[in-house]
Amino acid sequence: MTEITDYIAPAMILAVFAYGIAARTDIFDAFIEGATEGLKTTFDILPALVCLMTCIGMFKASGCMEMLTQFISPVTSFFGFPDECTPLIFIRPLSGSGALSVYDDIISQYGADSFAGRVASTMMGSTETTFYTVAVYFGSAKIKKSRYAIPAALTGDMIGWIASAVTVRLLF
């Protein structure tokens, strides 16, 4: 099986080149054009990403995450949500890498087969980095007003958090 996977990426590259040659496309110019558009998109969304990463760092360093975790603990306990996963509720909508760090701490401390580990794993797969996604996609499309996108996405995240705990409790 590993022999097949070793050839997938080179085969895809060869297929793209073959298609470009068959379609009589200047492959190098097309590559340069795509790279130029990619750099323009990067520069368009960079300010939003820098702002987002700065806010995440300030949120964690200020102790707000710990304070919010303690504040919301009675509500999450009502839904059977493990207290160990509560920081993931706050960091997941903001940052995928920050959420991965919190997730790694949960798995390292409690184990992958623990209730908290399973809920955290389910959350990582069933929720989104909402603010990051909005910043990237709305920024690249130059949309200034998100209107209902953020409340709808956060509602979906909240349902994902609750459903993660309920599903893990029911299945394990």
C-alpha positions in Angstrom: 0.0 0.0 0.0 2.8 2.4 0.8 4.3 1.9 -2.7 1.1 3.2 -4.2 1.0 6.3 -2.0 4.6 7.1 -2.9 3.6 7.6 -6.5 0.4 9.6 -6.1 1.9 13.1 -5.9 4.3 12.6 -8.8 1.5 11.0 -10.9 -0.7 14.1 -10.2 2.1 16.5 -11.3 2.6 14.5 -14.4 -1.1 14.5 -15.1 -1.2 18.3 -14.8 1.8 18.7 -17.2 0.3 16.2 -19.7 -3.1 18.1 -19.6 -1.3 21.4 -20.1 0.7 20.1 -23.0 -2.4 18.5 -24.6 -4.4 21.7 -24.2 -1.4 23.7 -25.6 -1.1 25.8 -22.5 2.1 27.7 -21.6 2.5 25.8 -18.3 5.2 28.2 -17.0 3.2 31.3 -17.6 0.1 29.7 -16.0 2.2 28.8 -13.0 3.6 32.4 -12.7 0.1 33.9 -13.1 -1.2 31.6 -10.3 1.7 32.4 -8.0 1.1 36.1 -8.6 -2.6 35.8 -7.7 -1.7 33.8 -4.6 0.7 36.4 -3.4 -1.8 39.2 -4.0 -4.4 37.2 -1.9 -1.8 36.7 0.8 -1.1 40.4 1.0 -4.8 41.2 1.1 -5.5 38.9 4.1 -2.3 39.5 6.0 -3.5 42.5 8.1 -6.5 40.5 9.2 -4.4 37.5 10.1 -1.8 39.6 12.1 -4.7 41.2 14.0 -6.2 37.9 14.7 -3.0 36.3 15.9 -2.2 39.3 18.1 -5.7 39.1 19.7 -5.3 35.4 20.4 -1.9 36.0 22.1 -3.4 38.7 24.2 -6.4 36.6 25.1 -4.2 33.7 26.4 -1.6 35.9 28.1 -4.1 38.1 29.9 -5.6 35.1 31.8 -9.0 35.7 30.2 -9.2 32.2 29.0 -8.8 30.8 32.5 -11.3 33.3 33.9 -13.9 32.5 31.2 -13.3 28.7 31.7 -14.2 29.0 35.4 -17.1 31.3 34.7 -18.8 29.0 32.1 -18.0 25.8 34.0 -21.5 25.5 35.6 -23.2 25.8 32.2 -20.9 23.3 30.5 -21.2 20.9 33.4 -25.0 21.0 33.0 -24.6 19.7 29.4 -22.2 17.0 30.6 -19.3 18.8 28.9 -15.9 18.0 30.5 -14.2 20.9 32.3 -10.9 19.9 30.7 -12.2 20.7 27.2 -13.7 24.1 28.1 -10.6 26.1 27.0 -11.1 24.4 23.6 -14.5 26.1 23.4 -12.9 29.6 23.5 -9.7 29.0 21.4 -11.2 26.8 18.6 -13.2 29.6 16.9 -10.2 31.8 17.0 -7.2 29.7 16.0 -6.6 26.3 14.6 -3.0 26.1 15.9 -4.0 27.4 19.3 -6.8 24.8 19.4 -4.3 22.1 18.4 -2.1 23.2 21.2 -4.9 22.9 23.8 -6.0 19.6 22.2 -2.4 18.3 22.5 -2.4 19.3 26.2 -5.7 17.4 26.8 -4.5 14.3 25.0 -1.1 14.4 26.8 -2.6 14.9 30.3 -5.8 12.7 30.1 -5.1 10.3 27.3 -6.8 9.7 23.9 -9.2 7.1 25.3 -10.4 9.3 28.2 -13.8 11.0 28.1 -12.1 14.4 27.8 -9.8 13.1 25.0 -12.6 11.7 23.0 -14.7 14.9 23.4 -11.8 17.0 22.4 -11.1 14.8 19.4 -14.8 15.0 18.3 -14.8 18.8 18.8 -11.7 19.2 16.6 -13.4 17.4 13.8 -16.9 18.9 14.2 -16.2 22.6 14.8 -14.5 25.3 12.8 -12.0 28.1 13.3 -14.8 30.6 12.7 -13.1 33.9 13.1 -10.0 32.8 11.2 -12.1 31.5 8.4 -14.2 34.6 8.2 -11.1 36.8 8.3 -9.4 34.8 5.5 -12.4 34.3 3.2 -14.2 37.6 3.7 -10.8 39.4 3.6 -9.8 37.9 0.3 -13.3 38.6 -1.1 -13.1 42.2 0.3 -16.3 41.8 2.2 -16.5 44.4 5.0 -19.8 43.3 6.7 -20.2 39.7 7.7 -23.9 40.2 8.6 -25.2 36.9 9.8 -22.2 34.7 9.0 -20.5 34.9 12.4 -23.6 34.4 14.5 -24.6 31.4 12.3 -21.1 29.9 12.4 -20.9 30.3 16.2 -24.3 28.7 16.6 -23.0 25.8 14.6 -19.9 25.6 16.8 -22.0 25.7 19.9 -24.1 22.8 18.6 -20.9 21.0 17.7 -19.6 21.4 21.3 -22.7 20.1 22.9 -23.1 17.3 20.4 -19.5 16.2 20.9 -20.1 15.6 24.6 -23.5 14.0 24.1 -22.2 11.7 21.2 -19.2 10.6 23.1 -21.3 9.9 26.2 -23.8 7.9 24.1 -21.2 5.9 22.1 -18.6 5.2 24.7 
